[in-house]
Amino acid sequence: MNWQSTRRLSPKKLLLSKWTAAVPSDKEKHFIVTQLLEAAPPASGVELIEIEAVYSGRSFKLPWRDLLDDERWLQGWQ
């Protein structure tokens, strides 16, 4: 995993943010964060996000820190 050190994300500001898959598959290139999922003790903060493909509507969950991997995700729609 290649973590981009200059990209700073706040997990609480990810809701409805837009992302582009660096390597699209099945015509799914553009995504939007639709839900923030907190860890078991709610005070521990956001652990996972639900992200939805704009083209197909397919959604899946992933750790929000995966968005820092610039080999997989680009911020915004490009």
HUZICOR-V196562 format. One record per backbone hydrogen bond with DSSP energy under -1.0 kcal/mol. NH is the residue of the N-H (numbers start at 1). CO is the residue of the C=O. If there is no record, write none. Layout:
[[NH	CO] [NH	CO]]
This chain:
[[4	68] [13	10] [14	11] [16	33] [17	14] [19	31] [20	74] [21	29] [22	72] [25	28] [28	25] [31	19] [32	52] [33	17] [34	50] [35	50] [37	48] [39	45] [44	41] [45	42] [47	37] [48	37] [49	62] [50	35] [51	60] [52	32] [53	58] [54	30] [57	53] [60	51] [62	49] [64	47] [66	63] [67	64] [68	65] [69	66] [70	2] [72	69] [73	69] [74	20] [76	18]]
